[in-house]
Amino acid sequence: MPEKQRILIVDDSPSNIKVLNEILKSDYIINIATSGEKAFSILEQCTPDLIILDIMMPGMNGYEVCSLIKKKPTLVNVPVVFITSKSDISDEERGFQVGAVDYITKPVSPPLVKARVKIHLLIKKQQDLLRQSISILEHRAELLQHKAELGMLAAGLAHDINNILFVAMMIDAVPSMLPDDLETKPIIEDSIKNVMVSLSMGRDICRGFTSYLNDFGEEKQIQSFSPLLTPLTMFVKTFKVKLYTDISSSLPYIECKGAQIKRVIVNLFINACQAIEGQEEKKIFIRAWAEDDRLYFSIKDNGPGIPEDILPHIFEEHYTTRKDGNGLGLSMVKKILKTHHGTVECITSKGDGAMFTCSLPAITDS
């Protein structure tokens, strides 16, 4: 049951207070003050939702009380309804000038009092909700501004890392400097090849990240799907998993930012590898096919699956169940695919792993 709203009645006449209290007490919490001074004592203790204020009182009159109320930040939005025997237009104008929202003349009509009070409390409630909404929007706008600033910093950092990786790729020249009769030369060459794949993928990720944040850099290009799987070779060795592929031989071309789609594939593949870390046999299945003018690809693991209570949240930003995770991988996957007019969904069952299926618009002959 919702809490009753609070009304403060300020009137020096006991008979008037009794009448108003009888009319309103069944629907509202009533506080009573017999003077302006006593009213402010009550207002220091609690904030009412509406004030019914008599004009003609000894000491501070109603106009003075209302004027002081509207000067207080905590009370400025509380509606004030004057109750008076005065009916002169100039008196009403003065009341509205000091901040009142309505007038009720004596002798009061119970249905009229109830109706006026109900209307002004409803208006106040709507205004409070509007102010809260504006406050939330302002807060969100501020957060977006901070995100934009962080995005610029991240893009700059990605650019600097990309330059560092470019210098590191000079390691590719090392094998040509080694003597041909060096017994370990084949091993060194193989290791450097893996390092080069890693460095190249790192540069692709940096360029894709900069492009994603700033919508510039890499341009979308029409390309085939299979080469986008190349970075996975390194991760198969790193995670020691068995990879099974079923790639259709008649896949259509797609228009995409290759570095970003590689990032999607790598993120999903690493997630699959992490999901089967405790499995005796580590298997990952990748499939790609065409259907209804779209290219589909799926990555499935043979892990324990994703719990039902977690599944609805996996694409939420910063949501993670891993102690060393940041909850950005799957969120980024979804955002990247969305910028390519693509989709991603997850199907999972207990003991049978999880399968992430993605789709992208295909380039058709027509």
C-alpha positions in Angstrom: 0.0 0.0 0.0 1.5 3.4 -1.0 2.4 5.8 1.8 -0.1 8.6 2.3 0.9 12.1 1.2 1.4 14.8 3.8 -0.5 18.1 4.0 0.3 21.0 6.3 -2.7 23.2 7.3 -1.8 26.7 8.5 -4.7 28.6 10.0 -5.2 30.6 13.3 -8.8 29.6 13.5 -9.5 26.3 15.4 -12.9 25.9 13.7 -11.4 26.2 10.2 -8.7 23.7 11.1 -11.3 21.3 12.4 -13.3 21.5 9.2 -10.3 21.0 6.9 -9.0 18.2 9.0 -12.3 16.3 8.9 -12.4 16.7 5.1 -8.8 15.4 4.5 -7.7 13.2 7.4 -9.0 10.0 5.9 -6.9 10.3 2.8 -3.7 12.2 3.9 -1.3 12.7 6.8 -2.2 16.0 8.3 0.1 18.4 10.2 -1.4 21.6 11.8 0.1 25.0 12.6 -1.8 27.9 14.0 0.7 30.6 12.9 3.4 31.2 10.3 6.1 30.8 13.0 4.8 27.4 14.1 4.5 26.4 10.4 8.2 27.0 9.9 9.0 24.9 13.0 7.1 22.0 11.4 8.7 22.6 8.0 12.2 22.2 9.6 11.2 18.7 10.7 9.4 17.5 7.5 8.5 18.5 4.0 4.8 18.3 3.1 3.5 17.5 -0.3 1.0 20.4 -0.2 0.4 23.4 2.1 -3.1 24.9 2.8 -2.4 28.4 4.0 -4.8 31.0 5.5 -4.1 34.6 4.5 -5.4 36.7 7.4 -3.4 35.6 10.5 -1.8 37.6 13.4 2.0 38.1 13.1 3.1 36.9 9.6 0.2 36.9 7.2 -0.3 34.2 4.5 1.5 36.3 1.8 4.6 36.7 3.9 4.6 33.0 4.9 4.2 31.9 1.2 6.9 34.3 0.0 9.4 32.9 2.6 8.5 29.3 1.7 9.3 29.9 -2.0 12.7 31.3 -1.1 13.8 28.0 0.5 15.3 25.5 -2.0 13.8 22.5 -0.1 10.3 24.0 -0.2 10.1 25.9 -3.5 8.4 23.0 -5.3 5.7 22.4 -2.6 2.3 23.7 -3.9 0.6 26.4 -1.7 -3.2 26.7 -1.7 -4.5 29.9 -0.1 -7.8 29.6 1.9 -9.5 32.9 2.6 -12.8 34.8 2.8 -11.3 37.4 0.5 -12.6 37.4 -3.0 -11.2 40.6 -4.5 -9.2 40.1 -7.7 -6.3 42.1 -6.5 -5.9 39.7 -3.5 -5.8 36.7 -5.9 -3.2 38.4 -8.1 -1.0 39.1 -5.0 -1.3 35.5 -3.9 -0.2 34.1 -7.3 2.7 36.6 -7.4 4.1 35.3 -4.1 3.9 31.7 -5.4 0.5 30.2 -4.6 -1.1 27.8 -7.1 -4.7 28.1 -6.1 -7.4 29.8 -4.0 -10.2 28.3 -1.9 -12.7 30.7 -0.4 -14.6 30.3 2.9 -16.9 28.8 3.7 -15.3 25.7 2.1 -17.0 23.1 0.1 -15.8 19.6 1.1 -16.0 18.2 -2.5 -14.2 21.3 -3.9 -11.5 21.0 -1.3 -10.9 17.3 -2.0 -10.9 17.9 -5.8 -8.5 20.9 -5.6 -6.1 19.1 -3.3 -6.1 15.9 -5.4 -5.4 17.9 -8.6 -2.5 19.8 -7.2 -1.0 16.7 -5.6 -1.2 14.9 -8.9 0.4 17.9 -10.7 3.2 18.0 -8.1 3.8 14.2 -8.5 4.1 14.6 -12.3 6.5 17.6 -11.9 8.6 15.6 -9.4 8.8 12.7 -11.9 9.7 15.2 -14.7 12.5 16.7 -12.6 13.8 13.2 -11.7 13.8 12.3 -15.4 15.7 15.5 -16.3 18.2 14.8 -13.6 18.7 11.2 -14.9 19.1 12.5 -18.5 21.6 15.1 -17.4 23.6 12.5 -15.5 23.5 10.2 -18.6 24.7 13.1 -20.8 27.5 13.7 -18.4 28.5 10.0 -18.5 28.4 10.0 -22.3 30.7 13.0 -22.3 33.1 11.1 -20.0 32.8 8.1 -22.3 33.6 10.2 -25.3 36.7 11.6 -23.6 37.8 8.1 -22.6 37.2 7.0 -26.1 39.6 9.6 -27.4 42.2 8.6 -24.9 41.7 4.9 -25.8 42.0 5.7 -29.5 45.2 7.6 -28.9 46.6 4.7 -26.8 45.7 2.2 -29.5 47.5 4.3 -32.0 50.6 4.5 -29.9 50.6 0.7 -29.2 50.1 0.1 -33.0 53.3 2.1 -33.6 55.2 0.1 -31.0 54.0 -3.2 -32.5 55.2 -1.9 -36.0 58.7 -1.5 -34.6 58.6 -4.9 -32.9 57.7 -6.5 -36.2 61.3 -5.9 -37.3 62.0 -9.2 -35.6 60.9 -10.7 -38.9 64.4 -9.9 -40.2 66.2 -12.0 -37.6 66.1 -15.4 -39.4 68.0 -13.9 -42.4 70.8 -12.8 -40.0 71.3 -16.3 -38.7 73.9 -18.7 -40.2 72.4 -21.4 -42.3 74.2 -24.2 -40.4 72.7 -23.2 -37.1 70.9 -26.3 -35.7 68.2 -24.3 -33.9 67.5 -22.1 -36.9 64.2 -23.9 -37.9 62.9 -23.7 -34.3 63.8 -20.0 -34.2 62.1 -19.4 -37.5 58.9 -21.2 -36.4 58.8 -19.2 -33.2 59.3 -15.9 -35.0 56.5 -16.8 -37.4 54.1 -17.2 -34.4 55.4 -14.0 -32.9 54.7 -12.2 -36.2 51.2 -13.6 -36.4 50.6 -12.3 -32.9 52.1 -8.9 -33.6 50.1 -8.6 -36.9 46.9 -9.5 -35.1 47.7 -6.9 -32.4 48.1 -4.2 -35.0 44.8 -5.3 -36.6 43.1 -5.0 -33.3 44.6 -1.6 -32.6 43.5 -0.3 -36.0 40.0 -1.9 -35.6 39.7 -0.4 -32.1 40.6 3.1 -33.3 38.2 2.7 -36.2 35.4 1.5 -33.9 35.8 4.3 -31.4 36.1 7.1 -33.9 34.4 5.7 -37.0 37.4 6.3 -39.1 40.6 4.5 -40.1 39.9 1.1 -41.7 37.3 1.3 -44.5 34.8 -1.4 -45.1 35.9 -3.7 -47.9 34.3 -6.6 -49.9 36.2 -9.7 -48.9 35.8 -13.4 -48.4 35.2 -14.9 -44.9 37.8 -17.7 -44.7 40.9 -15.4 -44.3 39.3 -13.8 -41.3 39.9 -17.1 -39.4 43.7 -16.9 -39.9 44.4 -15.5 -36.4 42.9 -18.6 -34.7 45.9 -20.7 -35.7 48.0 -19.1 -33.0 45.2 -19.6 -30.3 44.7 -23.3 -31.2 48.4 -23.8 -30.3 48.2 -21.6 -27.2 45.1 -23.2 -25.7 45.9 -26.7 -27.0 42.4 -27.3 -28.3 41.2 -29.5 -31.1 39.6 -27.4 -33.8 36.9 -28.8 -36.1 35.8 -26.7 -39.1 32.9 -27.0 -41.5 33.3 -24.1 -43.9 31.0 -24.0 -46.9 32.8 -23.9 -50.2 30.3 -21.5 -51.7 30.3 -18.7 -49.1 29.3 -15.3 -50.4 31.5 -12.2 -50.0 30.8 -9.8 -47.2 31.5 -6.1 -46.9 33.1 -5.4 -43.5 36.0 -3.9 -41.6 38.2 -7.0 -41.5 40.1 -6.1 -38.3 36.8 -5.7 -36.4 35.3 -9.0 -37.6 38.6 -10.7 -36.8 38.2 -9.2 -33.3 34.7 -10.7 -33.1 35.9 -14.1 -34.1 38.9 -14.0 -31.8 36.8 -12.9 -28.8 34.3 -15.7 -29.3 37.1 -18.2 -29.9 39.0 -17.2 -26.7 35.7 -17.4 -24.7 35.2 -20.9 -26.0 38.7 -21.9 -25.1 38.3 -20.5 -21.6 35.0 -22.4 -21.2 36.7 -25.8 -21.8 39.8 -25.2 -19.7 38.7 -27.9 -17.2 37.6 -30.4 -19.9 39.6 -33.6 -20.4 39.1 -33.3 -24.2 39.0 -29.7 -25.5 37.0 -29.3 -28.7 35.8 -26.3 -30.6 33.7 -26.4 -33.7 33.5 -23.6 -36.2 30.9 -23.6 -39.0 30.1 -21.1 -41.7 27.3 -21.2 -44.2 25.0 -19.0 -46.3 21.3 -18.6 -45.9 18.7 -16.0 -47.0 21.2 -13.4 -48.3 23.3 -13.6 -45.1 26.5 -15.3 -44.1 26.3 -17.2 -40.9 29.2 -18.5 -38.7 29.1 -20.3 -35.4 31.6 -21.1 -32.7 30.7 -24.0 -30.4 32.6 -25.5 -27.4 32.1 -28.8 -25.6 32.2 -27.2 -22.2 29.6 -27.3 -19.3 27.4 -24.6 -20.9 26.2 -21.3 -19.6 23.8 -21.3 -16.6 20.2 -20.1 -17.4 20.3 -17.2 -14.9 23.5 -15.9 -16.5 22.6 -16.3 -20.1 20.3 -13.1 -20.4 23.1 -10.9 -19.2 26.2 -12.1 -21.2 26.0 -9.3 -23.7 25.7 -6.6 -21.1 28.6 -4.1 -20.8 30.9 -5.0 -17.8 29.0 -8.1 -16.9 31.4 -11.0 -16.2 31.6 -14.2 -14.1 35.4 -14.4 -14.4 37.6 -12.9 -11.6 40.1 -11.7 -14.2 37.5 -10.5 -16.7 36.2 -7.0 -17.5 32.9 -7.9 -19.2 33.8 -6.0 -22.4 34.4 -8.9 -24.8 30.8 -10.0 -25.6 29.5 -6.5 -25.3 32.0 -5.4 -27.9 31.2 -8.3 -30.1 27.5 -7.3 -30.2 28.3 -3.6 -30.8 30.7 -4.4 -33.7 28.2 -6.7 -35.4 25.5 -4.1 -35.0 27.6 -1.5 -36.8 27.9 -4.1 -39.6 24.1 -4.7 -39.6 24.9 -8.1 -38.1 23.5 -10.3 -35.3 24.7 -12.6 -32.6 22.9 -15.1 -30.4 23.8 -17.8 -28.0 22.3 -21.2 -27.6 23.4 -23.3 -24.6 22.5 -26.5 -22.8 23.9 -28.0 -19.6 26.8 -30.3 -20.3 26.7 -29.7 -24.1 28.6 -26.4 -24.2 27.6 -23.1 -25.7 27.2 -22.1 -29.4 27.4 -18.5 -30.5 25.9 -17.8 -34.0 26.6 -14.6 -35.8 25.3 -13.3 -39.1 26.4 -10.6 -41.6 24.7 -9.3 -44.8 26.0 -11.1 -47.8 27.1 -9.5 -51.1 24.7 -10.9 -53.7 25.0 -10.8 -57.5 21.9 -8.8 -57.8 
